[in-house]
Amino acid sequence: MFLSYGKHGTAKIFADTIEENASIQIYDLLFQDFVKDSQLRFMPNIQYDDNCPMGTTITISDYNFPNLLGNSIGSGAEIALIGEKDKSQIDTSKLKPTSNDYFVELAEADEELYLIVRSNGKTVEKFEEINNNFLEEKNQALEAADASRKAVINELASSLNCVIKDSFSTTSNYIDVEDMTLRKGAVSAKKGERTLIGNFICIGKGNMDWNQSAPQNIDERNLHLIQDTVDVIKTLKPIYNSQFSE
């Protein structure tokens, strides 16, 4: 873990390494008046990006706060358990998405099969700061992105003659209005909440020092970095991925 100090407090970076450009971005943030009452926490997947690094989480105390997310809101994944169907009976040709906006995966864990639909966020009108209009449009974009992933996964399950036994959603690049936390390249990890981090199904611990957050992606060798914010309960073993299949 690293600490970064500035005029308006101390940021924690829960990573083993950090790019110089991302470190400069964090340092600059700590000298901005809009973070004077905020808690800044950066996830293990931190890397330089426009406005602020990927892996950023910041608590927001009021609306006098710039839009650090950009205009793409609500990237994420829908994860569905489709049961113990023999994977050799799955016709993966039916898993090709009808749009390049979606990435479809079939994975296995504990002899059960999972469908995963991932997508980038929805584009919203460019706002310079967070206000009621931004939050309203943001919520609409989040709902639209979530609904579209659910629709795609239901359609795929139907085409495979599979019944969805259980499902949950994971969202990143958004503002959580429940706890007023900005998450960019990060997901919610509230206590008892299921989330997908890379290929790992996890349960949040609600760690306030992490802003109840976790990185949107991580590899197996770095799982130790997130043990304070989530418990890993299942490792998904890839069977099919539309990104890498003809």
VMD Tcl script that draws the C-alpha trace (Angstrom):
set ca {
  {0.00 0.00 0.00}
  {1.10 3.56 -0.74}
  {0.11 6.84 0.87}
  {-0.12 10.13 -0.98}
  {-0.23 13.39 0.98}
  {-1.68 16.70 -0.10}
  {-3.31 19.91 1.04}
  {-6.67 18.23 1.67}
  {-5.67 14.97 3.27}
  {-4.13 11.60 2.60}
  {-5.03 9.12 -0.11}
  {-4.50 5.38 0.21}
  {-3.45 3.34 -2.80}
  {-4.05 -0.38 -2.24}
  {-1.51 -1.56 -4.80}
  {2.01 -2.96 -4.93}
  {3.06 -0.66 -7.77}
  {1.79 2.58 -9.30}
  {2.58 4.42 -12.53}
  {4.21 7.81 -12.15}
  {1.47 9.51 -14.20}
  {-1.25 8.03 -11.98}
  {0.66 9.04 -8.86}
  {0.83 12.62 -10.14}
  {-2.93 12.58 -10.79}
  {-3.60 11.52 -7.18}
  {-1.26 14.17 -5.81}
  {-2.99 16.82 -7.92}
  {-6.41 15.68 -6.70}
  {-5.35 16.16 -3.09}
  {-4.80 19.86 -3.75}
  {-8.28 20.42 -5.21}
  {-10.76 22.13 -2.88}
  {-13.60 19.80 -3.92}
  {-11.95 16.83 -2.12}
  {-11.43 18.61 1.21}
  {-14.23 16.57 2.85}
  {-13.74 13.41 0.78}
  {-12.03 10.09 1.39}
  {-9.83 9.04 -1.53}
  {-9.06 5.36 -1.98}
  {-7.45 3.78 -5.03}
  {-7.82 0.15 -5.98}
  {-5.08 -2.37 -6.90}
  {-5.95 -1.99 -10.61}
  {-4.97 1.68 -10.60}
  {-3.68 3.10 -13.87}
  {-3.54 6.48 -15.54}
  {-6.69 7.60 -17.37}
  {-8.45 10.81 -18.39}
  {-9.66 13.04 -15.53}
  {-8.52 10.62 -12.82}
  {-6.98 7.14 -12.66}
  {-8.85 3.92 -13.25}
  {-9.42 2.33 -9.86}
  {-10.52 5.61 -8.26}
  {-13.06 5.75 -5.43}
  {-13.97 9.04 -3.77}
  {-16.70 9.86 -1.27}
  {-18.71 12.93 -2.31}
  {-19.92 15.31 0.36}
  {-21.81 17.74 -1.89}
  {-22.60 18.50 -5.51}
  {-19.78 21.03 -5.89}
  {-17.72 18.28 -7.45}
  {-16.40 17.94 -11.02}
  {-17.42 15.06 -13.24}
  {-14.35 12.82 -13.11}
  {-16.11 9.92 -14.82}
  {-16.38 11.41 -18.28}
  {-19.50 10.72 -20.31}
  {-19.49 6.91 -20.36}
  {-21.49 5.60 -17.41}
  {-22.33 2.16 -16.10}
  {-19.98 -0.40 -17.60}
  {-20.41 -3.76 -15.94}
  {-21.55 -7.36 -16.13}
  {-24.58 -9.56 -15.64}
  {-23.78 -13.00 -14.24}
  {-26.23 -15.89 -14.44}
  {-26.04 -19.39 -13.02}
  {-27.51 -21.79 -15.58}
  {-27.02 -24.95 -13.58}
  {-25.26 -28.25 -14.02}
  {-25.84 -28.70 -17.74}
  {-23.08 -30.66 -19.47}
  {-20.77 -28.09 -21.04}
  {-20.21 -30.39 -24.01}
  {-23.90 -29.95 -24.84}
  {-23.62 -26.17 -25.06}
  {-23.69 -24.90 -28.64}
  {-21.29 -21.96 -28.32}
  {-22.25 -20.71 -31.78}
  {-25.44 -19.46 -30.09}
  {-23.41 -17.34 -27.69}
  {-22.19 -14.83 -30.24}
  {-23.60 -11.42 -29.30}
  {-25.78 -9.64 -31.82}
  {-23.93 -6.38 -31.10}
  {-20.28 -5.48 -30.66}
  {-21.35 -3.61 -27.52}
  {-21.44 -6.89 -25.60}
  {-18.92 -9.56 -24.65}
  {-20.29 -12.99 -23.81}
  {-18.55 -15.62 -21.70}
  {-19.35 -19.15 -20.59}
  {-17.53 -20.30 -17.48}
  {-17.52 -23.14 -14.98}
  {-17.17 -23.25 -11.21}
  {-17.85 -26.18 -8.89}
  {-19.36 -28.19 -11.78}
  {-21.89 -25.43 -12.45}
  {-22.10 -23.26 -15.55}
  {-22.31 -19.49 -15.64}
  {-23.16 -17.06 -18.42}
  {-21.55 -13.64 -18.21}
  {-22.47 -10.64 -20.35}
  {-20.16 -7.65 -20.10}
  {-20.60 -4.27 -21.74}
  {-19.17 -0.79 -21.73}
  {-21.17 2.08 -20.31}
  {-23.84 4.22 -21.88}
  {-22.88 7.62 -23.23}
  {-24.50 10.55 -21.45}
  {-24.48 14.27 -22.09}
  {-21.20 15.84 -21.06}
  {-21.48 17.52 -17.67}
  {-18.67 19.56 -16.17}
  {-19.80 18.94 -12.61}
  {-22.02 16.62 -10.61}
  {-25.49 18.08 -10.11}
  {-29.11 16.92 -10.04}
  {-29.33 16.82 -13.83}
  {-26.16 14.74 -14.05}
  {-27.35 12.32 -11.39}
  {-30.73 11.94 -13.07}
  {-29.19 11.22 -16.46}
  {-26.60 9.00 -14.80}
  {-29.34 6.92 -13.17}
  {-31.12 6.56 -16.49}
  {-27.88 5.44 -18.14}
  {-27.21 2.93 -15.35}
  {-30.71 1.49 -15.60}
  {-30.45 1.26 -19.39}
  {-27.05 -0.47 -19.28}
  {-28.22 -2.92 -16.62}
  {-31.48 -3.68 -18.41}
  {-29.72 -4.26 -21.72}
  {-27.29 -6.77 -20.19}
  {-30.17 -8.59 -18.50}
  {-32.07 -8.74 -21.79}
  {-29.06 -10.16 -23.62}
  {-28.40 -12.82 -21.00}
  {-32.07 -13.86 -20.92}
  {-32.06 -14.16 -24.70}
  {-28.89 -16.26 -24.67}
  {-30.18 -18.57 -21.94}
  {-33.39 -19.06 -23.91}
  {-31.47 -19.90 -27.08}
  {-29.54 -22.55 -25.12}
  {-32.75 -23.94 -23.56}
  {-31.30 -23.16 -20.15}
  {-33.09 -21.90 -17.06}
  {-31.45 -19.09 -15.11}
  {-31.32 -20.32 -11.52}
  {-29.68 -17.26 -10.03}
  {-28.18 -13.99 -11.24}
  {-26.60 -10.76 -10.08}
  {-25.16 -7.58 -11.56}
  {-21.88 -5.74 -11.14}
  {-21.40 -2.10 -12.18}
  {-18.38 0.17 -12.47}
  {-17.77 3.75 -13.64}
  {-20.66 5.34 -11.82}
  {-21.73 7.28 -8.75}
  {-23.43 5.24 -6.05}
  {-26.20 7.53 -4.78}
  {-26.80 5.32 -1.73}
  {-23.46 6.18 -0.17}
  {-22.46 9.03 -2.55}
  {-19.29 7.33 -3.71}
  {-17.72 7.83 -7.12}
  {-16.25 4.62 -8.52}
  {-14.20 4.60 -11.71}
  {-12.81 1.21 -12.67}
  {-14.09 0.01 -9.32}
  {-17.15 -1.86 -8.05}
  {-19.24 -1.79 -4.91}
  {-18.27 -4.21 -2.15}
  {-20.80 -3.50 0.58}
  {-21.19 -6.08 3.33}
  {-22.79 -9.25 1.97}
  {-22.96 -7.89 -1.58}
  {-22.04 -10.19 -4.46}
  {-19.71 -8.80 -7.08}
  {-17.68 -10.04 -10.02}
  {-14.02 -9.04 -10.03}
  {-12.37 -10.32 -13.16}
  {-13.08 -14.06 -13.11}
  {-13.82 -14.21 -9.39}
  {-17.22 -14.15 -7.69}
  {-16.77 -12.32 -4.41}
  {-18.72 -11.21 -1.35}
  {-18.13 -7.70 -0.08}
  {-17.01 -7.03 3.48}
  {-18.26 -3.45 3.67}
  {-14.81 -2.15 4.55}
  {-15.23 1.60 5.00}
  {-11.48 2.20 4.71}
  {-11.82 0.92 1.12}
  {-14.92 3.08 0.51}
  {-16.82 -0.24 0.43}
  {-15.23 -0.82 -2.96}
  {-13.05 -3.25 -4.90}
  {-11.27 -3.21 -8.26}
  {-13.29 -4.15 -11.33}
  {-10.56 -6.56 -12.39}
  {-7.72 -8.51 -10.82}
  {-5.61 -11.56 -11.62}
  {-5.03 -14.56 -9.40}
  {-1.53 -13.61 -8.29}
  {-2.86 -10.36 -6.83}
  {-5.85 -11.73 -4.93}
  {-4.05 -11.08 -1.67}
  {-4.44 -7.37 -2.35}
  {-8.23 -7.48 -2.01}
  {-8.58 -9.79 1.00}
  {-9.49 -6.84 3.25}
  {-12.47 -5.77 1.13}
  {-13.96 -9.01 -0.27}
  {-14.03 -12.76 0.20}
  {-13.49 -14.78 -2.98}
  {-16.09 -17.54 -3.04}
  {-15.80 -18.92 -6.59}
  {-13.20 -18.93 -9.34}
  {-14.75 -19.01 -12.80}
  {-12.85 -21.14 -15.30}
  {-13.39 -19.83 -18.85}
  {-14.92 -22.15 -21.43}
  {-15.89 -19.66 -24.12}
  {-15.29 -15.95 -24.72}
  {-16.82 -14.12 -27.68}
  {-13.86 -11.72 -27.77}
  {-11.46 -14.50 -28.67}
  {-13.70 -16.80 -30.69}
  {-14.45 -16.63 -34.38}
}
mol new
graphics top color blue
foreach p $ca { graphics top sphere $p radius 0.5 }
foreach p [lrange $ca 0 end-1] q [lrange $ca 1 end] { graphics top cylinder $p $q radius 0.2 }
display resetview
